[in-house]
Structures are given as C-alpha cells and as structure tokens.
Amino acid sequence: MEYDFSNKVIVIIGGTGALGRVLTKSFLNYHSKTIFITYRSEKEMQELKTELDILLEQPLKTSTTIEYIKVDVTNDKETKRLISNIVKRHGQIHILVSVVGAYIGGKNVTQLDESEWDKMININLKSAFLISKHVIPAMVSNNYGKLVYISSRTGLRSDGYDSAYAASKSGLIRFVESASQEVKKSNININCVLPTILDTEPNRKEMPNADFSKWVKLDDLSKVILFLCSDDSKIINGASIPAYGLL
Ligand SMILES: NC(=O)c1ccc[n+]([C@@H]2O[C@H](COP(=O)([O-])OP(=O)(O)OC[C@H]3O[C@@H](n4cnc5c(N)ncnc54)[C@H](OP(=O)(O)O)[C@@H]3O)[C@@H](O)[C@H]2O)c1
C-alpha cells in the first residue's frame, strides 16, 4: 500500500514501547510531516531517539521532524497540555495513535488488588477517554481526524485470570464505538485493533517455549494501523479489527 502522510501531523502516544517503535518507523517510510512521540521513561526515549536519528540521517529519505514529549495520559491536566501545545504550534493534529497499555494476568478476582484494578482501567481505558476528550475538539475544528487505539482479543473473550485487563480492553471497544458515532459527521474516524499476543522481546522472555510463529508480528499490526490512519479506510468507523495472528 502507498499512503501520503507528507502533510500530516501525527501523535503516537506510548511511542517508546514495543509496538510504538515499529509503528513510528513505519510512519517514517511514508515521509510523514511531523511525528510527536510521547514517553515516560527518559532511558527508553533516549534509546529510541538514537535509533531514529540514525534513520533520519540516511540519505533518502525523509524530511520528517520528530519531537519527544513526556506525558502521563492517565492524568487529565498533562493530557490536555500535551494536545493544546501541539495544536498551538501546528494548528492541528491529523492522526493520533495511542499504543499505551499494560497487562496484569495470572490472578483470579479474589487475588487482585484494588490498585491493580485501578491501574488496568486507568492505563487501558481512562487514557483513551482523556486523549479523545482533548483531541476531538481540535479535529472537529479541522473537519479531519484519525484516532486509533489498541484493544485486545481478550476484550471480546477472556479465558480467566485477567479480569481487570479484560474489562478494561472490553470497555475500550465500546468506548471507541460510542465516540465514533459522535464524530462521524466531522470526518473523524475512531477505530481500534484487537491483537492476540504480540511478538515482542518481553513476551519471548516470558514464554520461551511458545511457538513464536503464531504470534502477531509488530510490522503486520503496524500495517493495519497505518491503513486505519489513511484515507483509504475512510468508510471504516467505530470498528474493532481482529488481528489474531495464527492463534
Ligand atoms: N504485548 C502484547 O502481547 C499485547 C497483546 C494484546 C494487546 N496489546 C496492547 O498493544 C499495545 C502495545 O503493546 P506493547 O507490548 O507495545 O506495550 P509496551 O511495550 O508496554 O508499550 C506501552 C507503552 O505505553 C506507555 N505507557 C504506559 N502507561 C502510560 C501512561 N500512563 N502514560 C503514557 N504512556 C504510558 C509505556 O511507557 P513506559 O514503558 O514508560 O511505562 C510504553 O511506552 C498496548 O495497548 C497493549 O495493551 C499488547
């Protein structure tokens, strides 16, 4: 697929994570105008910056500008400040992908602490509410916007021992569905993808005996996300796209 993101201001929330890194590089291949990457850990940001600086120096290639912004998207004030600063400087945000997320599994309901429940709901669900709350007005003014969130197949069906995670990812699916209906007349698409296990280093370390070939490759998932960020998918709105690999 060929996309034109050359005039697009793109925000990748959680861009220093496993999927975020690969997704950012995919956007670079399409000569995006400006990419804002949010991070929390200074160390992870520096690592990614070093990698991307090398890519940007290569003769090609791209005139993309990359900026790094520290933010906790479970915090209303920080999220509002992030969005309003970008909009003040660039006039708009065309595309926002949030790849933030966290997982707690292996505990039954009675073993789960209140703080663990709150963490899952805050990171996996409340973050999408805060991001959407603050970015939608800018997208409405611009009569354009693409928002993509990452849910999980577990949001549709759980096998147990992950109730907080399952509830948060399930809530995200309904959130996307509801919010997408509210903005469809403003040429804004809000969708999410539902991966199973991603083929990441932490997952390989955690499950060394698993068959990695069945897991979802980050490149493959990035391709689906790019499609949802492009005008080729303008008729898709409020969807939860299955991305199950071979599981
Ligand atoms: N990994 C899987 O097998 C799998 C399966 C299904 C769905 N998913 C979903 O896919 C997405 C990407 O997964 P991944 O493996 O790439 O995750 P990851 O490597 O853990 O990356 C998540 C990113 O989100 C950031 N983040 C977490 N809480 C945040 C907050 N409050 N404010 C701002 N940023 C925050 C993290 O920053 P810090 O590292 O600094 O905290 C990290 O950069 C997530 O939504 C995940 O739930 C993953």
The ligand as an SDF file (V2000), in Angstrom:
LIG
                    3D

 48 52  0  0  0  0  0  0  0  0999 V2000
    2.1310   -7.1870   24.1590 N   0  0  0  0  0  0  0  0  0  0  0  0
    1.1050   -7.9630   23.8360 C   0  0  0  0  0  0  0  0  0  0  0  0
    1.2370   -9.1960   23.7100 O   0  0  0  0  0  0  0  0  0  0  0  0
   -0.2500   -7.3530   23.5930 C   0  0  0  0  0  0  0  0  0  0  0  0
   -1.3540   -8.1620   23.2890 C   0  0  0  0  0  0  0  0  0  0  0  0
   -2.5940   -7.5680   23.0470 C   0  0  0  0  0  0  0  0  0  0  0  0
   -2.7160   -6.2020   23.1190 C   0  0  0  0  0  0  0  0  0  0  0  0
   -1.6240   -5.4420   23.4260 N   0  0  0  0  0  0  0  0  0  0  0  0
   -1.7680   -3.9850   23.5030 C   0  0  0  0  0  0  0  0  0  0  0  0
   -0.9730   -3.4260   22.4810 O   0  0  0  0  0  0  0  0  0  0  0  0
   -0.4730   -2.1510   22.9050 C   0  0  0  0  0  0  0  0  0  0  0  0
    1.0500   -2.1120   22.7300 C   0  0  0  0  0  0  0  0  0  0  0  0
    1.6430   -3.1700   23.4620 O   0  0  0  0  0  0  0  0  0  0  0  0
    3.2160   -3.1990   23.7090 P   0  0  0  0  0  0  0  0  0  0  0  0
    3.5900   -4.6000   24.0020 O   0  0  0  0  0  0  0  0  0  0  0  0
    3.9170   -2.4560   22.6480 O   0  0  0  0  0  0  0  0  0  0  0  0
    3.2980   -2.3800   25.0780 O   0  0  0  0  0  0  0  0  0  0  0  0
    4.5910   -1.7210   25.7630 P   0  0  0  0  0  0  0  0  0  0  0  0
    5.8370   -2.1520   25.0970 O   0  0  0  0  0  0  0  0  0  0  0  0
    4.4440   -1.9650   27.2290 O   0  0  0  0  0  0  0  0  0  0  0  0
    4.3780   -0.1750   25.4610 O   0  0  0  0  0  0  0  0  0  0  0  0
    3.3710    0.5420   26.0900 C   0  0  0  0  0  0  0  0  0  0  0  0
    3.7890    1.9690   26.1280 C   0  0  0  0  0  0  0  0  0  0  0  0
    2.7970    2.7160   26.8490 O   0  0  0  0  0  0  0  0  0  0  0  0
    3.4610    3.6070   27.7350 C   0  0  0  0  0  0  0  0  0  0  0  0
    2.5950    3.9460   28.8570 N   0  0  0  0  0  0  0  0  0  0  0  0
    2.1030    3.1150   29.7920 C   0  0  0  0  0  0  0  0  0  0  0  0
    1.3630    3.8050   30.6690 N   0  0  0  0  0  0  0  0  0  0  0  0
    1.3940    5.1080   30.2560 C   0  0  0  0  0  0  0  0  0  0  0  0
    0.8270    6.2950   30.7480 C   0  0  0  0  0  0  0  0  0  0  0  0
    0.0870    6.3140   31.8660 N   0  0  0  0  0  0  0  0  0  0  0  0
    1.0650    7.4670   30.0970 N   0  0  0  0  0  0  0  0  0  0  0  0
    1.8300    7.4630   28.9820 C   0  0  0  0  0  0  0  0  0  0  0  0
    2.3910    6.3540   28.4480 N   0  0  0  0  0  0  0  0  0  0  0  0
    2.1800    5.1940   29.1080 C   0  0  0  0  0  0  0  0  0  0  0  0
    4.6570    2.8240   28.1800 C   0  0  0  0  0  0  0  0  0  0  0  0
    5.6140    3.6880   28.7520 O   0  0  0  0  0  0  0  0  0  0  0  0
    6.5470    3.1440   29.9750 P   0  0  0  0  0  0  0  0  0  0  0  0
    7.2410    1.9400   29.4330 O   0  0  0  0  0  0  0  0  0  0  0  0
    7.4660    4.2780   30.2420 O   0  0  0  0  0  0  0  0  0  0  0  0
    5.6120    2.8430   31.0870 O   0  0  0  0  0  0  0  0  0  0  0  0
    5.1170    2.1930   26.8670 C   0  0  0  0  0  0  0  0  0  0  0  0
    5.8970    3.1010   26.1300 O   0  0  0  0  0  0  0  0  0  0  0  0
   -0.9610   -1.9660   24.3390 C   0  0  0  0  0  0  0  0  0  0  0  0
   -2.1880   -1.2630   24.3380 O   0  0  0  0  0  0  0  0  0  0  0  0
   -1.2150   -3.3850   24.7880 C   0  0  0  0  0  0  0  0  0  0  0  0
   -2.1680   -3.4670   25.8520 O   0  0  0  0  0  0  0  0  0  0  0  0
   -0.3970   -5.9780   23.6590 C   0  0  0  0  0  0  0  0  0  0  0  0
  1  2  1  0
  2  3  2  0
  2  4  1  0
  4  5  1  0
  4 48  2  0
  5  6  2  0
  6  7  1  0
  7  8  2  0
  8  9  1  0
  8 48  1  0
  9 10  1  0
  9 46  1  0
 10 11  1  0
 11 12  1  0
 11 44  1  0
 12 13  1  0
 13 14  1  0
 14 15  2  0
 14 16  1  0
 14 17  1  0
 17 18  1  0
 18 19  2  0
 18 20  1  0
 18 21  1  0
 21 22  1  0
 22 23  1  0
 23 24  1  0
 23 42  1  0
 24 25  1  0
 25 26  1  0
 25 36  1  0
 26 27  1  0
 26 35  1  0
 27 28  2  0
 28 29  1  0
 29 30  1  0
 29 35  2  0
 30 31  1  0
 30 32  2  0
 32 33  1  0
 33 34  2  0
 34 35  1  0
 36 37  1  0
 36 42  1  0
 37 38  1  0
 38 39  2  0
 38 40  1  0
 38 41  1  0
 42 43  1  0
 44 45  1  0
 44 46  1  0
 46 47  1  0
M  CHG  2   8   1  16  -1
M  END
$$$$
